[in-house]
Amino acid sequence: MVTYTWSVPMTERNLADGGITVIHWRCDGVDGDYSASSYGTTSHTPDADADGFIAYDSVTKQTKRMLRRRLLLRLKLTKPPPAQREYRGPLNKP
């Protein structure tokens, strides 16, 4: 059974309003002696005036989970079953 580990090793943001513009993501899969990983980025155009805007400095553990779900949807990926899913790593702040 493959175990997936998702992480967000880095983000980029607008200094003026704190909007996250790029999310760097990584997914590692391990199945016994076999492993694979994938790395990518998604670009975003934050609108500081929009309802629900979350500035970088206001990102919490709960918003990280929500952003992860949005990222998966944007990548059109399905989440592995809960027993195989693990999230590792914070949204790194400089």
C-alpha positions in Angstrom: 0.0 0.0 0.0 1.4 3.4 -1.0 1.7 6.0 1.7 1.6 9.6 0.5 3.2 12.6 2.3 2.3 16.1 1.1 4.4 19.1 2.1 4.6 22.8 1.2 8.3 23.6 1.5 8.0 27.2 0.4 5.6 30.0 -0.5 6.1 33.3 -2.2 4.1 36.4 -1.4 3.4 40.1 -2.2 5.2 42.2 0.5 2.6 45.0 0.1 -0.5 43.1 1.1 0.8 39.6 2.2 -1.1 37.8 -0.6 0.4 34.3 -1.4 1.3 34.3 -5.1 3.1 31.0 -5.5 2.8 27.7 -3.5 5.7 25.2 -3.9 4.4 21.7 -3.2 5.8 18.2 -2.9 4.3 14.8 -2.7 6.3 11.7 -1.7 5.0 8.2 -2.1 6.4 5.1 -0.5 5.4 1.5 -1.0 7.8 -0.9 0.7 11.2 -0.7 -1.1 9.8 1.6 -3.8 9.4 5.4 -3.6 8.7 8.3 -5.9 8.2 12.0 -5.5 6.7 14.9 -7.4 7.4 18.6 -7.0 5.5 21.5 -8.5 4.2 25.0 -8.1 0.9 26.7 -8.5 0.5 30.4 -9.2 -2.2 32.6 -7.5 -3.4 36.1 -8.0 -4.6 37.2 -4.5 -7.0 40.1 -4.1 -6.6 41.8 -0.8 -10.1 43.4 -1.1 -11.9 40.0 -1.7 -14.0 38.3 1.0 -12.0 35.5 2.6 -8.6 37.0 1.7 -6.0 35.7 4.2 -2.7 37.5 4.4 0.5 35.5 4.8 1.1 36.7 8.3 -2.4 35.5 9.3 -2.0 31.9 8.0 -2.8 29.4 10.8 -2.7 25.6 11.0 -6.4 25.6 10.0 -5.9 27.8 7.0 -2.9 25.7 5.9 -5.3 22.6 5.8 -7.8 24.6 3.8 -5.1 25.9 1.4 -3.9 22.3 1.0 -7.4 21.2 0.0 -7.7 24.1 -2.5 -4.2 23.2 -3.9 -5.3 19.5 -4.4 -8.5 20.7 -6.2 -6.5 23.1 -8.3 -4.1 20.3 -9.3 -7.2 18.1 -10.0 -5.9 15.4 -7.7 -7.8 13.3 -5.3 -6.7 12.8 -1.8 -5.5 9.3 -0.8 -7.7 7.5 1.7 -7.3 9.0 5.3 -5.3 6.0 6.5 -2.6 6.8 3.9 -2.7 10.6 4.2 -0.2 12.7 6.2 0.6 16.4 6.0 4.1 17.4 6.9 5.7 20.8 7.2 4.5 24.3 7.8 4.0 27.0 5.3 7.6 28.2 5.7 7.9 31.8 6.8 11.1 33.6 6.0 
